[in-house]
Amino acid sequence: MYRIETITHKDGTPRTDGKYPERIGSIIHLDYFGTGKVAYLDYLFDNKGNKKDGSLKTSTVMASHFCDDCNMYIVETMNSIYYLKEIVE
């Protein structure tokens, strides 16, 4: 499980358009199948802790890595960068 910490444009500025602000803080299960594919962020809870159904399908993933310094999984797509904090149960 991951919490969506932030979503930015490719230049690093926060995504404030559309539903992006509502996604921050949501808890998701990440279905990711590698570079060149899309990723699915399957919602478990919204940013208020309420159960949530549905998925967010990203654009094509260009790169991904785990950032040791920030303790986050970073997924860079064609249009956005997703910063996902792992939740350890």
HTML snippet that shows the backbone in 3Dmol.js (N, CA, C, O; Angstrom):
<script src="https://3Dmol.org/build/3Dmol-min.js"></script>
<div id="view" style="width:600px;height:400px;position:relative"></div>
<script>
const pdb = `
ATOM      1  N   MET A   1       0.840  -1.181   0.000  1.00  0.00           N
ATOM      2  CA  MET A   1       0.000   0.000   0.000  1.00  0.00           C
ATOM      3  C   MET A   1       0.885   1.244   0.000  1.00  0.00           C
ATOM      4  O   MET A   1       1.978   1.266   0.564  1.00  0.00           O
ATOM      5  N   TYR A   2       0.369   2.261  -0.648  1.00  0.00           N
ATOM      6  CA  TYR A   2       1.078   3.534  -0.725  1.00  0.00           C
ATOM      7  C   TYR A   2       0.107   4.685  -0.468  1.00  0.00           C
ATOM      8  O   TYR A   2      -1.094   4.570  -0.712  1.00  0.00           O
ATOM      9  N   ARG A   3       0.647   5.788   0.023  1.00  0.00           N
ATOM     10  CA  ARG A   3      -0.109   7.032   0.149  1.00  0.00           C
ATOM     11  C   ARG A   3       0.442   7.976  -0.923  1.00  0.00           C
ATOM     12  O   ARG A   3       1.655   8.123  -1.066  1.00  0.00           O
ATOM     13  N   ILE A   4      -0.456   8.608  -1.667  1.00  0.00           N
ATOM     14  CA  ILE A   4      -0.026   9.587  -2.659  1.00  0.00           C
ATOM     15  C   ILE A   4       0.390  10.853  -1.912  1.00  0.00           C
ATOM     16  O   ILE A   4      -0.447  11.565  -1.358  1.00  0.00           O
ATOM     17  N   GLU A   5       1.683  11.118  -1.908  1.00  0.00           N
ATOM     18  CA  GLU A   5       2.221  12.279  -1.199  1.00  0.00           C
ATOM     19  C   GLU A   5       2.053  13.550  -2.014  1.00  0.00           C
ATOM     20  O   GLU A   5       1.631  14.580  -1.489  1.00  0.00           O
ATOM     21  N   THR A   6       2.379  13.478  -3.282  1.00  0.00           N
ATOM     22  CA  THR A   6       2.220  14.617  -4.175  1.00  0.00           C
ATOM     23  C   THR A   6       2.242  14.131  -5.612  1.00  0.00           C
ATOM     24  O   THR A   6       2.713  13.034  -5.910  1.00  0.00           O
ATOM     25  N   ILE A   7       1.727  14.963  -6.486  1.00  0.00           N
ATOM     26  CA  ILE A   7       1.769  14.714  -7.921  1.00  0.00           C
ATOM     27  C   ILE A   7       2.193  16.031  -8.557  1.00  0.00           C
ATOM     28  O   ILE A   7       1.600  17.079  -8.301  1.00  0.00           O
ATOM     29  N   THR A   8       3.217  15.962  -9.382  1.00  0.00           N
ATOM     30  CA  THR A   8       3.730  17.184 -10.004  1.00  0.00           C
ATOM     31  C   THR A   8       3.692  17.071 -11.528  1.00  0.00           C
ATOM     32  O   THR A   8       3.556  15.990 -12.101  1.00  0.00           O
ATOM     33  N   HIS A   9       3.820  18.248 -12.154  1.00  0.00           N
ATOM     34  CA  HIS A   9       4.094  18.279 -13.591  1.00  0.00           C
ATOM     35  C   HIS A   9       5.523  17.777 -13.776  1.00  0.00           C
ATOM     36  O   HIS A   9       6.251  17.593 -12.801  1.00  0.00           O
ATOM     37  N   LYS A  10       5.917  17.560 -15.010  1.00  0.00           N
ATOM     38  CA  LYS A  10       7.269  17.089 -15.295  1.00  0.00           C
ATOM     39  C   LYS A  10       8.335  18.081 -14.833  1.00  0.00           C
ATOM     40  O   LYS A  10       9.469  17.690 -14.555  1.00  0.00           O
ATOM     41  N   ASP A  11       7.971  19.372 -14.749  1.00  0.00           N
ATOM     42  CA  ASP A  11       8.942  20.381 -14.316  1.00  0.00           C
ATOM     43  C   ASP A  11       9.022  20.515 -12.793  1.00  0.00           C
ATOM     44  O   ASP A  11       9.772  21.344 -12.279  1.00  0.00           O
ATOM     45  N   GLY A  12       8.240  19.690 -12.069  1.00  0.00           N
ATOM     46  CA  GLY A  12       8.289  19.691 -10.609  1.00  0.00           C
ATOM     47  C   GLY A  12       7.254  20.560  -9.927  1.00  0.00           C
ATOM     48  O   GLY A  12       7.135  20.520  -8.702  1.00  0.00           O
ATOM     49  N   THR A  13       6.495  21.351 -10.688  1.00  0.00           N
ATOM     50  CA  THR A  13       5.452  22.172 -10.065  1.00  0.00           C
ATOM     51  C   THR A  13       4.230  21.302  -9.754  1.00  0.00           C
ATOM     52  O   THR A  13       3.897  20.408 -10.532  1.00  0.00           O
ATOM     53  N   PRO A  14       3.565  21.552  -8.633  1.00  0.00           N
ATOM     54  CA  PRO A  14       2.418  20.721  -8.237  1.00  0.00           C
ATOM     55  C   PRO A  14       1.293  20.734  -9.270  1.00  0.00           C
ATOM     56  O   PRO A  14       1.010  21.756  -9.897  1.00  0.00           O
ATOM     57  N   ARG A  15       0.661  19.575  -9.427  1.00  0.00           N
ATOM     58  CA  ARG A  15      -0.529  19.478 -10.284  1.00  0.00           C
ATOM     59  C   ARG A  15      -1.711  19.999  -9.484  1.00  0.00           C
ATOM     60  O   ARG A  15      -2.093  19.397  -8.480  1.00  0.00           O
ATOM     61  N   THR A  16      -2.283  21.089  -9.908  1.00  0.00           N
ATOM     62  CA  THR A  16      -3.443  21.661  -9.226  1.00  0.00           C
ATOM     63  C   THR A  16      -4.674  21.637 -10.126  1.00  0.00           C
ATOM     64  O   THR A  16      -5.738  22.129  -9.751  1.00  0.00           O
ATOM     65  N   ASP A  17      -4.519  21.066 -11.305  1.00  0.00           N
ATOM     66  CA  ASP A  17      -5.604  21.000 -12.265  1.00  0.00           C
ATOM     67  C   ASP A  17      -6.489  19.773 -12.020  1.00  0.00           C
ATOM     68  O   ASP A  17      -6.049  18.777 -11.445  1.00  0.00           O
ATOM     69  N   GLY A  18      -7.723  19.865 -12.462  1.00  0.00           N
ATOM     70  CA  GLY A  18      -8.630  18.724 -12.398  1.00  0.00           C
ATOM     71  C   GLY A  18      -8.764  18.135 -11.004  1.00  0.00           C
ATOM     72  O   GLY A  18      -8.901  18.861 -10.019  1.00  0.00           O
ATOM     73  N   LYS A  19      -8.724  16.818 -10.934  1.00  0.00           N
ATOM     74  CA  LYS A  19      -8.900  16.104  -9.667  1.00  0.00           C
ATOM     75  C   LYS A  19      -7.582  15.829  -8.951  1.00  0.00           C
ATOM     76  O   LYS A  19      -7.578  15.170  -7.911  1.00  0.00           O
ATOM     77  N   TYR A  20      -6.475  16.315  -9.480  1.00  0.00           N
ATOM     78  CA  TYR A  20      -5.186  16.025  -8.856  1.00  0.00           C
ATOM     79  C   TYR A  20      -5.126  16.408  -7.380  1.00  0.00           C
ATOM     80  O   TYR A  20      -4.645  15.605  -6.582  1.00  0.00           O
ATOM     81  N   PRO A  21      -5.590  17.597  -6.972  1.00  0.00           N
ATOM     82  CA  PRO A  21      -5.510  17.937  -5.543  1.00  0.00           C
ATOM     83  C   PRO A  21      -6.280  16.958  -4.637  1.00  0.00           C
ATOM     84  O   PRO A  21      -5.860  16.700  -3.510  1.00  0.00           O
ATOM     85  N   GLU A  22      -7.392  16.419  -5.123  1.00  0.00           N
ATOM     86  CA  GLU A  22      -8.183  15.469  -4.330  1.00  0.00           C
ATOM     87  C   GLU A  22      -7.466  14.138  -4.151  1.00  0.00           C
ATOM     88  O   GLU A  22      -7.751  13.405  -3.204  1.00  0.00           O
ATOM     89  N   ARG A  23      -6.554  13.821  -5.036  1.00  0.00           N
ATOM     90  CA  ARG A  23      -5.845  12.533  -4.981  1.00  0.00           C
ATOM     91  C   ARG A  23      -4.758  12.516  -3.907  1.00  0.00           C
ATOM     92  O   ARG A  23      -4.397  11.454  -3.401  1.00  0.00           O
ATOM     93  N   ILE A  24      -4.241  13.683  -3.564  1.00  0.00           N
ATOM     94  CA  ILE A  24      -3.170  13.766  -2.564  1.00  0.00           C
ATOM     95  C   ILE A  24      -3.693  13.240  -1.225  1.00  0.00           C
ATOM     96  O   ILE A  24      -4.744  13.669  -0.750  1.00  0.00           O
ATOM     97  N   GLY A  25      -2.952  12.309  -0.624  1.00  0.00           N
ATOM     98  CA  GLY A  25      -3.339  11.731   0.656  1.00  0.00           C
ATOM     99  C   GLY A  25      -4.130  10.448   0.530  1.00  0.00           C
ATOM    100  O   GLY A  25      -4.363   9.770   1.531  1.00  0.00           O
ATOM    101  N   SER A  26      -4.554  10.095  -0.686  1.00  0.00           N
ATOM    102  CA  SER A  26      -5.297   8.847  -0.875  1.00  0.00           C
ATOM    103  C   SER A  26      -4.369   7.652  -0.675  1.00  0.00           C
ATOM    104  O   SER A  26      -3.169   7.728  -0.938  1.00  0.00           O
ATOM    105  N   ILE A  27      -4.943   6.562  -0.211  1.00  0.00           N
ATOM    106  CA  ILE A  27      -4.212   5.304  -0.035  1.00  0.00           C
ATOM    107  C   ILE A  27      -4.542   4.415  -1.226  1.00  0.00           C
ATOM    108  O   ILE A  27      -5.705   4.229  -1.584  1.00  0.00           O
ATOM    109  N   ILE A  28      -3.489   3.871  -1.829  1.00  0.00           N
ATOM    110  CA  ILE A  28      -3.683   3.096  -3.048  1.00  0.00           C
ATOM    111  C   ILE A  28      -2.882   1.796  -3.012  1.00  0.00           C
ATOM    112  O   ILE A  28      -1.944   1.633  -2.231  1.00  0.00           O
ATOM    113  N   HIS A  29      -3.280   0.898  -3.871  1.00  0.00           N
ATOM    114  CA  HIS A  29      -2.478  -0.282  -4.205  1.00  0.00           C
ATOM    115  C   HIS A  29      -1.928  -0.003  -5.593  1.00  0.00           C
ATOM    116  O   HIS A  29      -2.682   0.367  -6.493  1.00  0.00           O
ATOM    117  N   LEU A  30      -0.645  -0.172  -5.778  1.00  0.00           N
ATOM    118  CA  LEU A  30       0.000   0.146  -7.049  1.00  0.00           C
ATOM    119  C   LEU A  30       0.128  -1.108  -7.896  1.00  0.00           C
ATOM    120  O   LEU A  30       0.762  -2.083  -7.490  1.00  0.00           O
ATOM    121  N   ASP A  31      -0.477  -1.077  -9.076  1.00  0.00           N
ATOM    122  CA  ASP A  31      -0.285  -2.114 -10.088  1.00  0.00           C
ATOM    123  C   ASP A  31       0.589  -1.501 -11.167  1.00  0.00           C
ATOM    124  O   ASP A  31       0.154  -0.630 -11.920  1.00  0.00           O
ATOM    125  N   TYR A  32       1.815  -1.964 -11.229  1.00  0.00           N
ATOM    126  CA  TYR A  32       2.791  -1.382 -12.144  1.00  0.00           C
ATOM    127  C   TYR A  32       3.539  -2.511 -12.826  1.00  0.00           C
ATOM    128  O   TYR A  32       4.054  -3.418 -12.172  1.00  0.00           O
ATOM    129  N   PHE A  33       3.592  -2.447 -14.139  1.00  0.00           N
ATOM    130  CA  PHE A  33       4.154  -3.555 -14.894  1.00  0.00           C
ATOM    131  C   PHE A  33       5.409  -3.198 -15.667  1.00  0.00           C
ATOM    132  O   PHE A  33       5.858  -3.977 -16.508  1.00  0.00           O
ATOM    133  N   GLY A  34       5.986  -2.029 -15.395  1.00  0.00           N
ATOM    134  CA  GLY A  34       7.272  -1.684 -15.972  1.00  0.00           C
ATOM    135  C   GLY A  34       7.261  -0.479 -16.885  1.00  0.00           C
ATOM    136  O   GLY A  34       6.213   0.005 -17.312  1.00  0.00           O
ATOM    137  N   THR A  35       8.467  -0.010 -17.169  1.00  0.00           N
ATOM    138  CA  THR A  35       8.662   1.134 -18.047  1.00  0.00           C
ATOM    139  C   THR A  35       8.048   0.829 -19.413  1.00  0.00           C
ATOM    140  O   THR A  35       8.169  -0.281 -19.930  1.00  0.00           O
ATOM    141  N   GLY A  36       7.390   1.834 -19.981  1.00  0.00           N
ATOM    142  CA  GLY A  36       6.736   1.667 -21.265  1.00  0.00           C
ATOM    143  C   GLY A  36       5.299   1.200 -21.161  1.00  0.00           C
ATOM    144  O   GLY A  36       4.598   1.103 -22.168  1.00  0.00           O
ATOM    145  N   LYS A  37       4.859   0.912 -19.954  1.00  0.00           N
ATOM    146  CA  LYS A  37       3.479   0.490 -19.691  1.00  0.00           C
ATOM    147  C   LYS A  37       2.786   1.571 -18.867  1.00  0.00           C
ATOM    148  O   LYS A  37       3.432   2.519 -18.420  1.00  0.00           O
ATOM    149  N   VAL A  38       1.493   1.438 -18.666  1.00  0.00           N
ATOM    150  CA  VAL A  38       0.785   2.334 -17.757  1.00  0.00           C
ATOM    151  C   VAL A  38       0.821   1.731 -16.361  1.00  0.00           C
ATOM    152  O   VAL A  38       1.064   0.535 -16.201  1.00  0.00           O
ATOM    153  N   ALA A  39       0.581   2.550 -15.366  1.00  0.00           N
ATOM    154  CA  ALA A  39       0.440   2.078 -13.988  1.00  0.00           C
ATOM    155  C   ALA A  39      -1.003   2.338 -13.568  1.00  0.00           C
ATOM    156  O   ALA A  39      -1.635   3.295 -14.015  1.00  0.00           O
ATOM    157  N   TYR A  40      -1.502   1.476 -12.711  1.00  0.00           N
ATOM    158  CA  TYR A  40      -2.836   1.664 -12.145  1.00  0.00           C
ATOM    159  C   TYR A  40      -2.679   1.907 -10.655  1.00  0.00           C
ATOM    160  O   TYR A  40      -2.047   1.122  -9.948  1.00  0.00           O
ATOM    161  N   LEU A  41      -3.258   2.997 -10.188  1.00  0.00           N
ATOM    162  CA  LEU A  41      -3.301   3.297  -8.767  1.00  0.00           C
ATOM    163  C   LEU A  41      -4.714   2.948  -8.313  1.00  0.00           C
ATOM    164  O   LEU A  41      -5.648   3.727  -8.503  1.00  0.00           O
ATOM    165  N   ASP A  42      -4.860   1.772  -7.714  1.00  0.00           N
ATOM    166  CA  ASP A  42      -6.166   1.286  -7.277  1.00  0.00           C
ATOM    167  C   ASP A  42      -6.474   1.870  -5.904  1.00  0.00           C
ATOM    168  O   ASP A  42      -5.775   1.596  -4.928  1.00  0.00           O
ATOM    169  N   TYR A  43      -7.522   2.672  -5.844  1.00  0.00           N
ATOM    170  CA  TYR A  43      -7.878   3.341  -4.598  1.00  0.00           C
ATOM    171  C   TYR A  43      -8.369   2.359  -3.540  1.00  0.00           C
ATOM    172  O   TYR A  43      -9.145   1.449  -3.833  1.00  0.00           O
ATOM    173  N   LEU A  44      -7.910   2.556  -2.313  1.00  0.00           N
ATOM    174  CA  LEU A  44      -8.409   1.841  -1.141  1.00  0.00           C
ATOM    175  C   LEU A  44      -9.164   2.807  -0.233  1.00  0.00           C
ATOM    176  O   LEU A  44     -10.249   2.498   0.261  1.00  0.00           O
ATOM    177  N   PHE A  45      -8.554   4.012  -0.018  1.00  0.00           N
ATOM    178  CA  PHE A  45      -9.145   5.046   0.827  1.00  0.00           C
ATOM    179  C   PHE A  45      -8.894   6.406   0.191  1.00  0.00           C
ATOM    180  O   PHE A  45      -7.862   6.622  -0.444  1.00  0.00           O
ATOM    181  N   ASP A  46      -9.840   7.317   0.364  1.00  0.00           N
ATOM    182  CA  ASP A  46      -9.635   8.681  -0.122  1.00  0.00           C
ATOM    183  C   ASP A  46      -8.775   9.451   0.867  1.00  0.00           C
ATOM    184  O   ASP A  46      -8.316   8.890   1.862  1.00  0.00           O
ATOM    185  N   ASN A  47      -8.557  10.713   0.603  1.00  0.00           N
ATOM    186  CA  ASN A  47      -7.670  11.515   1.462  1.00  0.00           C
ATOM    187  C   ASN A  47      -8.278  11.869   2.818  1.00  0.00           C
ATOM    188  O   ASN A  47      -7.626  12.503   3.647  1.00  0.00           O
ATOM    189  N   LYS A  48      -9.525  11.459   3.043  1.00  0.00           N
ATOM    190  CA  LYS A  48     -10.164  11.670   4.348  1.00  0.00           C
ATOM    191  C   LYS A  48     -10.305  10.358   5.132  1.00  0.00           C
ATOM    192  O   LYS A  48     -10.861  10.338   6.230  1.00  0.00           O
ATOM    193  N   GLY A  49      -9.794   9.267   4.554  1.00  0.00           N
ATOM    194  CA  GLY A  49      -9.837   7.976   5.224  1.00  0.00           C
ATOM    195  C   GLY A  49     -11.068   7.142   4.921  1.00  0.00           C
ATOM    196  O   GLY A  49     -11.244   6.071   5.501  1.00  0.00           O
ATOM    197  N   ASN A  50     -11.921   7.611   4.026  1.00  0.00           N
ATOM    198  CA  ASN A  50     -13.117   6.854   3.644  1.00  0.00           C
ATOM    199  C   ASN A  50     -12.762   5.825   2.576  1.00  0.00           C
ATOM    200  O   ASN A  50     -11.946   6.092   1.695  1.00  0.00           O
ATOM    201  N   LYS A  51     -13.381   4.646   2.660  1.00  0.00           N
ATOM    202  CA  LYS A  51     -13.155   3.632   1.633  1.00  0.00           C
ATOM    203  C   LYS A  51     -13.501   4.213   0.273  1.00  0.00           C
ATOM    204  O   LYS A  51     -14.457   4.974   0.129  1.00  0.00           O
ATOM    205  N   LYS A  52     -12.700   3.839  -0.726  1.00  0.00           N
ATOM    206  CA  LYS A  52     -12.912   4.369  -2.066  1.00  0.00           C
ATOM    207  C   LYS A  52     -12.675   3.263  -3.087  1.00  0.00           C
ATOM    208  O   LYS A  52     -11.746   2.466  -2.954  1.00  0.00           O
ATOM    209  N   ASP A  53     -13.517   3.227  -4.092  1.00  0.00           N
ATOM    210  CA  ASP A  53     -13.372   2.287  -5.194  1.00  0.00           C
ATOM    211  C   ASP A  53     -12.821   3.017  -6.404  1.00  0.00           C
ATOM    212  O   ASP A  53     -12.846   4.247  -6.468  1.00  0.00           O
ATOM    213  N   GLY A  54     -12.330   2.261  -7.347  1.00  0.00           N
ATOM    214  CA  GLY A  54     -11.877   2.832  -8.604  1.00  0.00           C
ATOM    215  C   GLY A  54     -10.367   2.855  -8.718  1.00  0.00           C
ATOM    216  O   GLY A  54      -9.647   2.527  -7.775  1.00  0.00           O
ATOM    217  N   SER A  55      -9.912   3.244  -9.874  1.00  0.00           N
ATOM    218  CA  SER A  55      -8.483   3.282 -10.175  1.00  0.00           C
ATOM    219  C   SER A  55      -8.139   4.537 -10.953  1.00  0.00           C
ATOM    220  O   SER A  55      -8.977   5.111 -11.648  1.00  0.00           O
ATOM    221  N   LEU A  56      -6.916   4.938 -10.823  1.00  0.00           N
ATOM    222  CA  LEU A  56      -6.346   5.992 -11.640  1.00  0.00           C
ATOM    223  C   LEU A  56      -5.373   5.309 -12.592  1.00  0.00           C
ATOM    224  O   LEU A  56      -4.434   4.645 -12.151  1.00  0.00           O
ATOM    225  N   LYS A  57      -5.588   5.465 -13.872  1.00  0.00           N
ATOM    226  CA  LYS A  57      -4.691   4.914 -14.892  1.00  0.00           C
ATOM    227  C   LYS A  57      -3.765   6.030 -15.331  1.00  0.00           C
ATOM    228  O   LYS A  57      -4.226   7.059 -15.825  1.00  0.00           O
ATOM    229  N   THR A  58      -2.472   5.843 -15.159  1.00  0.00           N
ATOM    230  CA  THR A  58      -1.511   6.868 -15.538  1.00  0.00           C
ATOM    231  C   THR A  58      -1.250   6.835 -17.040  1.00  0.00           C
ATOM    232  O   THR A  58      -1.661   5.904 -17.733  1.00  0.00           O
ATOM    233  N   SER A  59      -0.578   7.841 -17.521  1.00  0.00           N
ATOM    234  CA  SER A  59      -0.042   7.774 -18.876  1.00  0.00           C
ATOM    235  C   SER A  59       1.165   6.830 -18.839  1.00  0.00           C
ATOM    236  O   SER A  59       1.510   6.308 -17.780  1.00  0.00           O
ATOM    237  N   THR A  60       1.785   6.618 -19.958  1.00  0.00           N
ATOM    238  CA  THR A  60       2.900   5.679 -20.055  1.00  0.00           C
ATOM    239  C   THR A  60       4.013   6.034 -19.067  1.00  0.00           C
ATOM    240  O   THR A  60       4.418   7.192 -18.965  1.00  0.00           O
ATOM    241  N   VAL A  61       4.497   5.035 -18.350  1.00  0.00           N
ATOM    242  CA  VAL A  61       5.578   5.224 -17.376  1.00  0.00           C
ATOM    243  C   VAL A  61       6.904   5.319 -18.125  1.00  0.00           C
ATOM    244  O   VAL A  61       7.259   4.436 -18.906  1.00  0.00           O
ATOM    245  N   MET A  62       7.620   6.397 -17.874  1.00  0.00           N
ATOM    246  CA  MET A  62       8.916   6.630 -18.512  1.00  0.00           C
ATOM    247  C   MET A  62      10.072   6.137 -17.637  1.00  0.00           C
ATOM    248  O   MET A  62      11.096   5.685 -18.148  1.00  0.00           O
ATOM    249  N   ALA A  63       9.898   6.229 -16.304  1.00  0.00           N
ATOM    250  CA  ALA A  63      10.937   5.798 -15.359  1.00  0.00           C
ATOM    251  C   ALA A  63      10.310   5.660 -13.975  1.00  0.00           C
ATOM    252  O   ALA A  63       9.267   6.247 -13.686  1.00  0.00           O
ATOM    253  N   SER A  64      10.962   4.882 -13.139  1.00  0.00           N
ATOM    254  CA  SER A  64      10.538   4.772 -11.740  1.00  0.00           C
ATOM    255  C   SER A  64      11.744   4.358 -10.909  1.00  0.00           C
ATOM    256  O   SER A  64      12.655   3.683 -11.388  1.00  0.00           O
ATOM    257  N   HIS A  65      11.724   4.782  -9.654  1.00  0.00           N
ATOM    258  CA  HIS A  65      12.792   4.382  -8.747  1.00  0.00           C
ATOM    259  C   HIS A  65      12.365   4.646  -7.305  1.00  0.00           C
ATOM    260  O   HIS A  65      11.431   5.403  -7.043  1.00  0.00           O
ATOM    261  N   PHE A  66      13.070   4.008  -6.388  1.00  0.00           N
ATOM    262  CA  PHE A  66      12.849   4.273  -4.968  1.00  0.00           C
ATOM    263  C   PHE A  66      13.886   5.283  -4.521  1.00  0.00           C
ATOM    264  O   PHE A  66      15.084   5.092  -4.729  1.00  0.00           O
ATOM    265  N   CYS A  67      13.419   6.359  -3.907  1.00  0.00           N
ATOM    266  CA  CYS A  67      14.299   7.419  -3.413  1.00  0.00           C
ATOM    267  C   CYS A  67      14.613   7.136  -1.939  1.00  0.00           C
ATOM    268  O   CYS A  67      13.750   7.289  -1.074  1.00  0.00           O
ATOM    269  N   ASP A  68      15.842   6.727  -1.664  1.00  0.00           N
ATOM    270  CA  ASP A  68      16.239   6.447  -0.283  1.00  0.00           C
ATOM    271  C   ASP A  68      16.202   7.697   0.580  1.00  0.00           C
ATOM    272  O   ASP A  68      15.806   7.637   1.744  1.00  0.00           O
ATOM    273  N   ASP A  69      16.615   8.838   0.015  1.00  0.00           N
ATOM    274  CA  ASP A  69      16.660  10.085   0.772  1.00  0.00           C
ATOM    275  C   ASP A  69      15.273  10.550   1.206  1.00  0.00           C
ATOM    276  O   ASP A  69      15.108  11.078   2.305  1.00  0.00           O
ATOM    277  N   CYS A  70      14.278  10.355   0.346  1.00  0.00           N
ATOM    278  CA  CYS A  70      12.939  10.826   0.680  1.00  0.00           C
ATOM    279  C   CYS A  70      11.998   9.685   1.059  1.00  0.00           C
ATOM    280  O   CYS A  70      10.835   9.914   1.389  1.00  0.00           O
ATOM    281  N   ASN A  71      12.511   8.449   1.010  1.00  0.00           N
ATOM    282  CA  ASN A  71      11.749   7.272   1.408  1.00  0.00           C
ATOM    283  C   ASN A  71      10.427   7.156   0.640  1.00  0.00           C
ATOM    284  O   ASN A  71       9.375   6.896   1.225  1.00  0.00           O
ATOM    285  N   MET A  72      10.502   7.355  -0.680  1.00  0.00           N
ATOM    286  CA  MET A  72       9.314   7.290  -1.520  1.00  0.00           C
ATOM    287  C   MET A  72       9.614   6.573  -2.822  1.00  0.00           C
ATOM    288  O   MET A  72      10.747   6.554  -3.303  1.00  0.00           O
ATOM    289  N   TYR A  73       8.572   5.987  -3.373  1.00  0.00           N
ATOM    290  CA  TYR A  73       8.635   5.418  -4.713  1.00  0.00           C
ATOM    291  C   TYR A  73       8.194   6.522  -5.667  1.00  0.00           C
ATOM    292  O   TYR A  73       7.131   7.114  -5.481  1.00  0.00           O
ATOM    293  N   ILE A  74       8.987   6.795  -6.668  1.00  0.00           N
ATOM    294  CA  ILE A  74       8.705   7.874  -7.600  1.00  0.00           C
ATOM    295  C   ILE A  74       8.449   7.271  -8.975  1.00  0.00           C
ATOM    296  O   ILE A  74       9.275   6.540  -9.521  1.00  0.00           O
ATOM    297  N   VAL A  75       7.281   7.599  -9.519  1.00  0.00           N
ATOM    298  CA  VAL A  75       6.885   7.088 -10.827  1.00  0.00           C
ATOM    299  C   VAL A  75       6.731   8.280 -11.764  1.00  0.00           C
ATOM    300  O   VAL A  75       5.865   9.133 -11.568  1.00  0.00           O
ATOM    301  N   GLU A  76       7.586   8.325 -12.786  1.00  0.00           N
ATOM    302  CA  GLU A  76       7.543   9.411 -13.758  1.00  0.00           C
ATOM    303  C   GLU A  76       6.826   8.916 -15.007  1.00  0.00           C
ATOM    304  O   GLU A  76       7.248   7.947 -15.637  1.00  0.00           O
ATOM    305  N   THR A  77       5.733   9.596 -15.357  1.00  0.00           N
ATOM    306  CA  THR A  77       4.973   9.234 -16.550  1.00  0.00           C
ATOM    307  C   THR A  77       5.224  10.272 -17.644  1.00  0.00           C
ATOM    308  O   THR A  77       6.005  11.206 -17.460  1.00  0.00           O
ATOM    309  N   MET A  78       4.563  10.099 -18.765  1.00  0.00           N
ATOM    310  CA  MET A  78       4.707  11.064 -19.859  1.00  0.00           C
ATOM    311  C   MET A  78       4.245  12.454 -19.447  1.00  0.00           C
ATOM    312  O   MET A  78       4.749  13.452 -19.963  1.00  0.00           O
ATOM    313  N   ASN A  79       3.277  12.533 -18.508  1.00  0.00           N
ATOM    314  CA  ASN A  79       2.663  13.807 -18.170  1.00  0.00           C
ATOM    315  C   ASN A  79       2.891  14.281 -16.738  1.00  0.00           C
ATOM    316  O   ASN A  79       2.772  15.475 -16.463  1.00  0.00           O
ATOM    317  N   SER A  80       3.212  13.380 -15.832  1.00  0.00           N
ATOM    318  CA  SER A  80       3.272  13.720 -14.400  1.00  0.00           C
ATOM    319  C   SER A  80       4.343  12.914 -13.697  1.00  0.00           C
ATOM    320  O   SER A  80       4.905  11.964 -14.243  1.00  0.00           O
ATOM    321  N   ILE A  81       4.610  13.325 -12.460  1.00  0.00           N
ATOM    322  CA  ILE A  81       5.473  12.548 -11.570  1.00  0.00           C
ATOM    323  C   ILE A  81       4.682  12.296 -10.292  1.00  0.00           C
ATOM    324  O   ILE A  81       4.169  13.231  -9.677  1.00  0.00           O
ATOM    325  N   TYR A  82       4.586  11.028  -9.895  1.00  0.00           N
ATOM    326  CA  TYR A  82       3.851  10.602  -8.712  1.00  0.00           C
ATOM    327  C   TYR A  82       4.848  10.235  -7.624  1.00  0.00           C
ATOM    328  O   TYR A  82       5.787   9.473  -7.855  1.00  0.00           O
ATOM    329  N   TYR A  83       4.629  10.788  -6.430  1.00  0.00           N
ATOM    330  CA  TYR A  83       5.472  10.503  -5.274  1.00  0.00           C
ATOM    331  C   TYR A  83       4.627   9.688  -4.295  1.00  0.00           C
ATOM    332  O   TYR A  83       3.647  10.187  -3.741  1.00  0.00           O
ATOM    333  N   LEU A  84       5.017   8.436  -4.091  1.00  0.00           N
ATOM    334  CA  LEU A  84       4.225   7.484  -3.324  1.00  0.00           C
ATOM    335  C   LEU A  84       5.002   7.004  -2.117  1.00  0.00           C
ATOM    336  O   LEU A  84       6.104   6.468  -2.242  1.00  0.00           O
ATOM    337  N   LYS A  85       4.419   7.202  -0.953  1.00  0.00           N
ATOM    338  CA  LYS A  85       5.052   6.788   0.311  1.00  0.00           C
ATOM    339  C   LYS A  85       4.515   5.415   0.701  1.00  0.00           C
ATOM    340  O   LYS A  85       3.305   5.234   0.833  1.00  0.00           O
ATOM    341  N   GLU A  86       5.404   4.458   0.883  1.00  0.00           N
ATOM    342  CA  GLU A  86       4.964   3.118   1.255  1.00  0.00           C
ATOM    343  C   GLU A  86       4.416   3.115   2.667  1.00  0.00           C
ATOM    344  O   GLU A  86       4.985   3.728   3.570  1.00  0.00           O
ATOM    345  N   ILE A  87       3.315   2.426   2.848  1.00  0.00           N
ATOM    346  CA  ILE A  87       2.697   2.280   4.158  1.00  0.00           C
ATOM    347  C   ILE A  87       2.992   0.870   4.636  1.00  0.00           C
ATOM    348  O   ILE A  87       2.585  -0.109   4.011  1.00  0.00           O
ATOM    349  N   VAL A  88       3.693   0.781   5.733  1.00  0.00           N
ATOM    350  CA  VAL A  88       4.058  -0.524   6.293  1.00  0.00           C
ATOM    351  C   VAL A  88       3.044  -0.867   7.374  1.00  0.00           C
ATOM    352  O   VAL A  88       2.835  -0.107   8.319  1.00  0.00           O
ATOM    353  N   GLU A  89       2.428  -2.014   7.214  1.00  0.00           N
ATOM    354  CA  GLU A  89       1.418  -2.430   8.195  1.00  0.00           C
ATOM    355  C   GLU A  89       2.054  -3.140   9.365  1.00  0.00           C
ATOM    356  O   GLU A  89       1.354  -3.560  10.286  1.00  0.00           O
TER     357      GLU A  89
END
`;
const viewer = $3Dmol.createViewer("view");
viewer.addModel(pdb, "pdb");
viewer.setStyle({}, {cartoon: {color: "spectrum"}});
viewer.zoomTo();
viewer.render();
</script>
